[in-house]
Every structure is written in structure tokens, then in C-alpha cells.
Amino acid sequence: MLRLNRRTGYAAWAGLPFDFTCPSLSGYPFQWFWDSCFNAIVLRHFDIERAKRELLTLMSAARGDGFIPHVIFWESGAFPSHVRRYAIARDGHTSASIQPPVLAQAVAAIWDSSQDRAFLDAILPKLWRFHRWLIENRDPDGDGLISIVQPDESGMDASPRYDRLMKLPQLTRSGYREAMRRLFRVYRAARAEGREPLDLDAFSVEDVAVNAIFAEGCRSLARLSLAAGAAAAGEEFASQSRRTSQALLAKCWDPRRGLFFDLAGRDERPESIAAVASLMPLILPDLPSEIATRLVEEHLLNPEEFWPPYPVPSVALNEPSFMPGRGPLWRGPTWINTNWWLARGLRAHGYEGAAQELTARTAALVSRSGFREYYNPLTGAGYGARGFAWSTLVVDMLQSP
Ligand code: GLC
């Protein structure tokens, strides 16, 4: 399947060759940022050179200031509906948004498998610039937490966590599309006057999952920097990782409910919807053990919340907004990439048995319904795109010791 989804060629608009794995030939024929990172993590088990090219292709779209777009339309012109949906950069071939920064972790996985110093040296300067861009441009209050400026930037598009900010008391597909258009209209008008999205505070979220992934990315980047003999960068990103983890604990942890919640807007209003993002800080090895215990024992393994027959649902089963079936994305169904993260998080905190159980149930789900985009957590039915590349992460889960 990863062979089928491979796209190679030469993009005349960029003057660059490309070699990447699209999420799905039917629904998503372009290069997406975090999809490519996950695909590279799986590809390294089969074809390490191709895994490297996947990431080198992604990074070849980096701007000079470090920013890397969340979608790159290498083969231009073909699918205008996606192009209309996203905020597109002036070049007309890349989006103007980010996605969760999984890149350093994907590079670390390839480094661990290959010890290829030339690859590491080629990629590190761009990785440093990308992380510094996030810190300089997405953390205006300097608290260590980076902000997203529209829902797709979290990779969890229509999550009910954003309904309030998107002014969506009742969700419909057309209402959601209109809310996105409304937001992009505001941004376009502001950009024309030289103002940036975060200046407007129209949608700014210090997102728990994005920041847990960012902290973990900075930790990986620190390790890679040290491996390349760059001690100062090693210290810079180790300290950023600690800052972000500590800010998550200080500002997003709700000790009463035992979950983490996003902060919305410049005045940092805590949100309250229990979703898979609320568990994501489990991936941080420096999370205090009493907090990891609460996340796992009160919530993740709780059959009323996050532990149905096919865990882990993207929204807790007991949330009024939970929807197990087909529909707007990330409102209840199980996704394989978050299972991959959480299995790692469980292992990092000594829950080996639960990590194995989650892996076994994920494998059963994919065996039953194939490599689909997302799955019903109650019945295991598969929905959305077929031949969905990152669902192959189950292979990496099965490889883990
Ligand atoms: C959907 C997902 C997003 C993913 C994209 C391509 O929009 O929500 O996370 O990157 O599809 O697979």
C-alpha cells in the first residue's frame, strides 16, 4: 500500500524533484506534513532510503525563515477543492498553515535505524530553523506554549474542542465550512494590511496535543543535536522542551478532573471537552508519575471514557459531542496515529501491559477493517479514505519491544 501511495516526479514551479507518500490516492493526493512524518517512521522498516527521501522532500518545501507548510501541492492544478479549502501561500502551491511538529521525532527514528551522519547533517539546520520559527512566531506571550491559528493546524480538524471558538453551537458540515471560510476571510483582510493571524485573536489556541508533540519534538531535536556534536543547540532545545512541558503542567492541567485542557484566546480561557488530546502529555517522559497515573487509570483505561472495544476514541464516550460514526473528523472515532503515540506514552510510564493491549486491539481493528482513515470505536467499522497511509503505523507499534 505504501508503494501504491508513492508519488515521484519533478515540480517545475519549485524547480525540485519530489518523492513522498500521499495519505490516500482517493482523498488526499498531496503531501501532508505530519502524514509524511508518520509514513517515514513506518517506511524505515522496509526502505530506509525512501524514508529519508520522504522527509527530505517535505523539508525541501521549507521557507527561508524556517516555516514548513502543512500541505504541499507538488503536482499542481489537479484538485482545486482542497486548494480552496486551505489558506494558500502566495506561491499558490503550499498551504500557509502548520501541522503538529512530529518532524524531529521522525528524523530521530531514522537516525536510530541508520546512524546516517550525512543525512543528519543535511537536515539539522532546517530542523533548528523550523523549531525556532515556531518559538518566534507562535509563542507571542513567551510562556513556552505555541499557538495554532486555525483548527486544521492541530491535525484534528473538526474536533469539538474548537466548537466554541468557531462559534458552532450545533455542528453541521455546511456550518463548519462556513465557519472556516469566515475565519479565512478575516485573516485575508488582515494580511492585506500587514497584520498576522495571532495579532487578531480570532482563533488562537494553545493546544495540548500540539504542545505535547512540540515538547517531545524539542527533546528529540536536543538528542539529535548532541549526536551531531552541536552542544549549544542541544542545550537550547532541551531547555525549550522542559519549558513547554512545565507550561503544560502549570497552565493546562486540571487537577480536579485529572485531564489536560487547551487554552483559548489571548486571555487563555481553559476549554473543558475531554478528548484524546487531553491524554497526549502522557508521551512526555518527564511527566510526573502521579499525573501519568491519573491520566491512565482514571481516564485512558476507563471503559466509560476512552477504553471501548476499539480504543482510543478521539472524544471521550461520555462527552455530549461524542459521535462514533462517519462524519466531520475527530469527533469520536479512533485514529491510528494517536494510538501509536499513546502506546509509546503508556510504555514511557511503565504501563507495558496496557501498551501491549492497545497494540493488540489496534492490530485487530486494522485486520478487521483495513487501512482506513478512522474507525468506529464501538464496532470497529472503518470510515473515510481507503488505503490510508499512516494507519500502517500499526506495523511500527508491533515492532516496538
Ligand atoms: C485530515 C486529518 C489530518 C490529516 C489529513 C491528511 O484532514 O484530519 O490530520 O493530516 O487529513 O491525511
Residues whose N, C-alpha, C, O or C-beta is under 5 A from the ligand:
A	BS01	GLC	P23 Y28 W32 D35 G155 M156 D157 L329
